[in-house]
Amino acid sequence: MILSSAKNFISSRLLGRPSKEIPALKLVKTLWKRFLIHHNYDYDRVSGFINYSVFNFLTEAAYQGNFEFLVGILSLYPEAIWAKDYETKYTIIHHAIVERHVRIFKLIHEIGIARSVINSFEDDEDGNNLLHLAAKLPSQSRLNAVSGAALQMRQEILWFKYVAYEVENIVQPWLKSKRNKEKQTPKDLFTKSHTNLAKEAEKWMKENAEISLIVATIIVTVIAQEAFNIYGNNNQVPLILLLSNSIAMSSSITSIILFLTILISRFTETELFKPLPCSFIGGIISLFISVTFMMITTLGKFEIWPCGIKEFEQLLMRISFEDEHQFLSIHKL
């Protein structure tokens, strides 16, 4: 009954996708269907072929994160979800956790048989359960999917919290406190395996914060000097100069405060997860805004306007919002 509903779910996910299947995927599904018909969909024969082959194509697909391939295979034969790697004894969901493949992990969870898969997993030779696997440091290629050591550390903390939350809701909560043969809980293993990455994150964030702090300080100095020159020599200051200079000054001061907050922080895992990345992103955005409005102040001082005043004010607001949007989209925050 469970596998029948799983098949319907996977089929609906596959058939409901608007994009066309590539020819290679169609060929795989055709060959897989003929193989199943040839073996009369017998579980022992099919699972024996999968589990004891020299090359386990299912677990390899999970390892590589080939989501479309797995959906195509499981839509025809959901029982393949139990396929295990001959050496590691890992199933698809375990490879998804180790390699940080969110879509595959969500697929297994949404099918509705994740509880059975997780409960059937036996601890490996080191006594590690699923949460211990999520706590291990992935390969460098997986880390490089996100730029910057600090953002990589944040991504790792986010993944561990997500898996811990899902596993706790699926199975017994005591898995979070279970110890392996080295007497380590998943949280202990996460802290130990990510020690070097945490140090690199601290170094990366401090170096960038120091450079940005110097730039923000220079901008404040320049803007303050320009303010004295403008207001001291003119009785009537244009509104756009007043606004741009004030915004540039306040943005620079805001960025200075945020970068100072980073430099004096303790860089714990809790701070690396949310407060510090948010402070860093906020500081960079404030710095972008201050640079933009400083340029506006300079243009206004020499009355170099690329267009009319009203059109320029609209352009000004658009530039400030586009800078913020582009930075957030690049880092996916």
Secondary structure as GFF3:
##gff-version 3
##sequence-region A 1 333
A	DSSP	alpha_helix	2	15	.	.	.	ID=ss1
A	DSSP	alpha_helix	23	38	.	.	.	ID=ss2
A	DSSP	alpha_helix	43	51	.	.	.	ID=ss3
A	DSSP	alpha_helix	57	64	.	.	.	ID=ss4
A	DSSP	alpha_helix	67	76	.	.	.	ID=ss5
A	DSSP	three_ten_helix	78	82	.	.	.	ID=ss6
A	DSSP	alpha_helix	92	98	.	.	.	ID=ss7
A	DSSP	alpha_helix	102	111	.	.	.	ID=ss8
A	DSSP	alpha_helix	114	120	.	.	.	ID=ss9
A	DSSP	alpha_helix	130	135	.	.	.	ID=ss10
A	DSSP	alpha_helix	140	143	.	.	.	ID=ss11
A	DSSP	alpha_helix	149	170	.	.	.	ID=ss12
A	DSSP	three_ten_helix	173	177	.	.	.	ID=ss13
A	DSSP	alpha_helix	186	193	.	.	.	ID=ss14
A	DSSP	alpha_helix	195	233	.	.	.	ID=ss15
A	DSSP	alpha_helix	239	263	.	.	.	ID=ss16
A	DSSP	alpha_helix	269	273	.	.	.	ID=ss17
A	DSSP	alpha_helix	275	301	.	.	.	ID=ss18
A	DSSP	alpha_helix	309	331	.	.	.	ID=ss19
###
